[in-house]
Amino acid sequence: MSPTEQGASRNRIWTLLVVSVGLFMVVLDNLIVSVALPSIRRDLGASIQSLEWTVNAYVLAYAVLLLTGAALGDRFGRKRPFLLGVALFTVASAGSALAPDTGTLIATRALQGVGAAIVTPLTLTLLAGEFTEESRGIALGVWSGITGVAVALGPLVGGAVISLSSWHWIFWINVPVGLILVPTAARLLRESHGAQRGLDLPGLVLGSSGLFGVIFGLIRAQTIGWGTAEVILSLAAGAVLLAAFVRHELRTPEPMLPMTFFAHRGFAVTNVVSLSMYFGMFGSIFFLSQYLQNVLGNSPFHAGLKLLVWTGSIMVVSPAAGILAERYGSRRFMIGGLSLQAIALAWLASETGLHQSYSSMIPPFILGGAGMALVFAPSASAVLASVRDDQAGQASGATNAIRELGGVLGIAVLATVFSSHGSYLSAHAFISGLRPTLWVGVAVLAAGALVALVLPFEDGRARVAAPEEAGPVTVPATLAPAASAASAA
């Protein structure tokens, strides 16, 4: 290996390490707060509504601004916004740890979400810019494995930290990591840009405000119900703004999200798969973690520890899935992954009871984790294969926003199913609500697998036209109703 090749190999390794640490930090914080809520309530005298918003403020800012983070990376370079996002997340973490009241905590959690929204899509585009197609599979496998590990470690780390100290330290642990990561990333990351040089401000405003309306409505529906005026108006306004966003993006010469992405079947199907997985699986895990605690009597720490079987499957399978998807194509892995997740939830739904043993949960936990791993890396590979390299930031931001929307939608809808059939009043009532909730998750995952099965697509990059070869912009069939509605408005 020549000195030039050795230098390039070192750059790739350092880039993978830096973006993995950044991604792990922001994804971990998405869930770590959930186990600290009782401690925060006692210490700050928080109301139930305030506690909800310590979680929702982060989720709302994160999901809404993912497209913006990707656009900033294309406009100003990926490295500088990445550094800004990590720095903002670190400062906001310190602010959360020092918060004297719930109002301050909610505000700093929202700032954490802003930082995380900048960092997350840029981790994928920084990798895409550093790794060649031939070496990208293992990098995407590690990237997706980090996501799965952080998701499952959130409750475990939160429970352990609170047991050893106080809730403040779930935020303090981010500070030394950020203080080390910012100068390390500044020194080791190489700059890269997307093709887009102008900033699509109208698109940014329409897209962000539309996502805000939809996600805010979904979050509020969990508390005040789907039929309330606030929820209906929020969802309707969000839908109208998103339709206007689609209309604007079809007409502007420099869109922040080219609608032609959705004309590529690989991109469209992959996003249906991602939304289905986040809806069905993450919405179900939200209740399964509570089942381990509320019904089976586990502490937050022990519940998180037992869910590590799920995480371990992701860690083992993800790297191999990334490599094999690059070689054999992503579609069959995504179909298999969603199918395994559906089987896992169906298995759990069939055996859920007051005295279920942990040993009986291990096989479906393994299947569920393996299924998630079979979707994570191959879906990232399919998205990158659907667009040009200079469009990776826009595609990554769109996919991350869609899957986060799926997670919020999943929890909101499944919470409604749970409330319609059960409650938290007793273990029997909880199980009565949990079973139909899991079966709805099974249905959504199976539907996603069916979509991927009946709508085949090419995985190769050869189908992506170069800029000068691209044909005229057309409205994809799946977007035509939205565009028509926007035109009518």
Residue pairs with C-beta under 8 A, 6 or more apart in sequence:
1 9
11 130
11 188
11 190
12 130
12 131
12 135
12 139
14 188
14 189
15 126
15 127
15 130
15 131
15 188
15 189
15 190
16 127
16 130
16 131
16 139
16 142
16 143
18 181
18 184
18 185
18 188
18 189
19 82
19 122
19 123
19 126
19 127
19 143
20 123
20 142
20 143
20 146
21 177
21 181
22 82
22 85
22 86
22 119
22 123
22 181
22 185
23 119
23 120
23 123
23 143
23 146
23 147
23 150
24 146
24 149
24 150
25 86
25 89
25 174
25 177
25 178
25 181
26 89
26 112
26 115
26 116
26 119
26 120
27 116
27 120
27 146
27 147
27 150
27 151
27 154
28 150
28 153
28 154
28 157
29 58
29 89
29 93
29 112
29 116
29 154
29 174
30 58
30 59
30 62
30 116
30 150
30 151
30 154
31 151
31 154
31 155
31 158
32 154
32 155
32 157
32 158
32 170
33 54
33 55
33 58
33 109
33 158
33 170
34 55
34 154
34 155
34 158
35 155
35 158
35 159
35 162
35 300
35 304
36 158
36 162
36 167
36 170
37 51
37 54
37 55
39 162
39 166
39 167
40 46
40 51
40 54
40 102
40 105
40 167
41 51
43 166
43 167
44 50
44 99
44 100
44 101
44 102
44 105
46 54
46 102
47 102
49 223
50 102
50 103
50 106
51 102
52 222
52 223
53 102
53 106
53 109
54 102
54 105
54 106
54 109
55 109
56 219
57 106
57 107
57 109
57 110
57 113
58 109
58 110
58 112
58 113
58 116
59 113
59 215
59 219
59 404
59 408
60 110
60 113
60 212
60 215
60 216
60 219
61 110
61 111
61 112
61 113
61 114
61 116
61 117
62 113
62 114
62 116
62 117
62 120
62 404
63 117
63 211
63 215
63 401
63 404
63 405
63 408
64 117
64 208
64 211
64 212
64 215
65 113
65 114
65 117
65 118
65 208
66 117
66 120
66 121
66 397
66 400
66 401
66 404
67 204
67 207
67 208
67 211
67 256
67 257
67 397
67 398
67 401
68 117
68 118
68 204
68 207
68 208
68 397
69 81
69 85
69 117
69 118
69 119
69 120
69 121
69 122
69 397
70 121
70 122
70 125
70 256
70 393
70 394
70 396
70 397
70 398
70 400
71 196
71 199
71 200
71 204
71 256
71 393
71 394
71 397
72 81
72 118
72 199
73 81
73 82
73 121
73 122
73 125
73 194
73 393
74 193
74 194
74 195
74 196
74 393
74 394
75 194
75 196
75 197
75 198
75 199
77 191
77 192
77 193
78 122
78 125
78 126
78 129
78 191
78 192
78 193
78 393
79 126
79 185
79 186
79 189
79 190
79 191
79 192
80 191
81 118
81 122
82 118
82 119
82 122
82 123
82 126
82 185
82 189
83 182
83 185
83 186
84 115
84 118
85 114
85 115
85 116
85 117
85 118
85 119
85 122
86 115
86 119
86 178
86 181
86 182
86 185
87 115
87 178
87 182
88 111
88 114
88 115
88 118
89 112
89 115
89 116
89 119
89 174
89 178
90 115
90 174
90 175
90 177
90 178
90 179
90 182
91 111
92 108
92 109
92 111
92 112
92 114
92 115
93 108
93 112
93 171
93 172
93 174
93 175
93 178
94 171
94 172
94 175
95 104
95 107
95 108
95 111
96 105
96 108
96 109
96 112
96 171
97 168
97 169
97 171
97 172
97 175
98 168
99 105
99 108
120 400
121 393
121 396
121 397
121 400
122 393
122 396
123 143
124 143
124 380
124 384
124 392
124 396
125 192
125 194
125 392
125 393
125 396
126 189
126 192
127 136
127 139
127 140
127 143
128 136
128 384
128 389
128 392
128 396
129 190
129 192
129 389
129 392
130 190
130 192
131 139
133 326
133 461
134 326
136 326
136 381
136 384
137 322
137 323
137 324
137 325
137 326
137 327
137 377
137 381
138 319
138 322
138 323
139 322
140 322
140 325
140 326
140 377
140 380
140 381
140 384
141 318
141 319
141 320
141 321
141 322
141 323
141 377
142 318
142 319
142 322
143 322
143 377
143 380
144 314
144 318
144 321
144 322
144 373
144 376
144 377
144 380
145 314
145 315
145 318
145 319
145 373
145 376
145 377
147 376
148 311
148 314
148 315
148 318
148 369
148 372
148 373
148 376
149 311
149 314
149 315
151 282
151 311
152 304
152 307
152 308
152 310
152 311
152 314
153 304
153 308
153 311
154 304
155 289
155 300
155 303
155 304
155 307
156 301
156 304
156 305
156 307
156 308
157 170
157 173
157 304
158 170
158 300
158 304
159 299
159 300
159 301
159 302
159 303
159 304
160 301
160 304
161 167
161 169
161 170
161 173
162 169
162 170
162 300
163 301
193 390
194 390
194 391
194 392
194 393
194 394
195 388
195 390
195 391
195 467
196 254
196 256
196 394
197 254
198 254
199 256
200 249
200 252
200 254
200 255
200 256
202 248
202 252
203 245
203 248
203 249
203 252
203 255
203 256
203 257
204 256
206 241
206 242
206 244
206 245
206 248
207 242
207 245
207 256
207 257
209 238
209 241
210 238
210 239
210 240
210 241
210 242
210 243
210 244
210 245
211 238
211 242
211 401
211 405
212 238
213 234
213 235
213 236
213 237
213 238
213 239
213 241
214 234
214 235
214 238
214 239
214 242
214 405
215 238
215 405
215 408
216 234
216 238
217 230
217 231
217 232
217 234
217 235
217 238
218 235
218 408
218 409
218 412
219 408
219 412
220 228
220 230
220 231
220 234
221 228
221 231
221 412
221 416
222 411
222 412
222 415
222 416
224 230
224 231
225 231
226 232
226 416
240 485
240 489
242 482
243 482
243 483
243 485
243 486
243 489
244 486
244 489
246 259
246 479
246 482
246 483
246 486
247 482
247 483
247 486
247 487
248 255
249 255
249 256
249 257
249 258
249 259
250 259
250 473
250 475
250 483
256 394
257 394
257 397
257 398
258 391
258 394
258 473
259 473
259 475
259 476
259 479
260 470
260 473
260 474
260 476
261 267
261 268
261 386
261 387
261 391
261 394
261 395
261 398
262 268
262 271
262 476
262 478
262 479
263 474
263 476
264 386
264 387
264 457
264 463
264 464
265 455
265 456
265 457
265 458
266 330
266 382
266 383
266 385
266 386
266 457
266 458
266 459
266 463
267 382
267 383
267 386
267 387
267 395
268 455
268 476
268 478
269 331
269 382
269 451
269 452
269 455
269 457
270 330
270 334
270 379
270 382
270 383
270 386
270 399
271 383
271 398
271 399
271 402
271 403
272 448
272 451
272 452
273 334
273 338
273 375
273 379
273 448
273 449
273 451
273 452
274 375
274 379
274 399
274 402
274 403
274 406
275 402
275 403
275 405
275 406
275 409
275 448
276 338
276 406
276 444
276 445
276 447
276 448
276 449
276 451
277 337
277 338
277 341
277 372
277 375
277 403
277 406
277 445
277 448
278 403
278 404
278 405
278 406
278 407
278 410
279 406
279 407
279 409
279 410
279 413
279 441
279 444
280 341
280 342
280 345
280 410
280 440
280 441
280 442
280 443
280 444
280 445
280 448
281 341
281 345
281 368
281 371
281 372
281 410
281 441
281 445
282 406
282 407
282 410
282 411
283 407
283 409
283 410
283 411
283 413
283 414
283 437
283 441
284 345
284 410
284 414
284 437
284 438
284 441
285 307
286 410
286 411
286 414
287 414
287 418
287 433
287 434
287 437
287 438
288 348
288 434
288 438
289 303
289 304
289 307
290 430
291 352
291 430
291 431
291 434
292 298
292 302
292 303
292 306
292 307
293 299
293 300
293 303
294 424
294 427
294 430
295 354
295 427
295 430
295 431
296 356
296 358
298 306
306 358
306 361
307 365
309 362
309 365
309 366
309 369
310 365
310 366
310 368
310 369
310 372
311 369
312 369
313 365
313 366
313 367
313 368
313 369
313 370
313 372
313 373
314 369
314 370
314 372
314 373
314 376
316 370
316 373
317 369
317 370
317 373
317 374
318 373
318 376
318 377
319 377
321 333
321 337
321 373
321 374
321 376
321 377
321 378
322 377
322 378
322 381
324 333
325 333
325 377
325 378
325 381
325 382
325 459
326 381
329 459
329 460
330 378
330 379
330 381
330 382
330 385
330 459
331 382
331 452
331 456
331 457
331 459
333 374
333 375
333 378
334 374
334 375
334 378
334 379
334 382
334 449
334 452
335 449
335 452
335 453
336 371
336 374
337 370
337 371
337 372
337 373
337 374
337 375
337 378
338 371
338 375
338 445
338 446
338 448
338 449
338 452
339 371
339 445
339 446
339 449
340 367
340 368
340 370
340 371
340 374
341 367
341 368
341 371
341 372
341 375
341 445
342 371
342 442
342 445
342 446
342 449
343 364
343 367
343 371
344 364
344 365
344 367
344 368
344 371
345 364
345 368
345 438
345 439
345 441
345 442
345 445
346 438
346 439
346 442
347 363
347 364
347 367
348 361
348 364
348 438
349 434
349 435
349 438
349 439
349 442
351 360
351 361
352 431
352 434
352 435
352 438
353 431
354 427
354 428
354 431
379 399
380 399
381 459
382 457
382 459
383 395
383 396
383 399
384 392
384 395
385 459
385 460
385 461
385 464
386 395
386 464
387 394
387 395
387 464
388 464
388 466
388 467
410 441
410 444
413 440
414 437
414 440
414 441
417 433
417 436
417 437
417 440
418 433
418 434
418 436
418 437
419 433
420 433
420 436
421 432
421 433
421 435
421 436
421 437
422 429
422 430
422 431
422 432
422 433
422 434
423 429
423 430
423 433
424 430
465 471
475 483
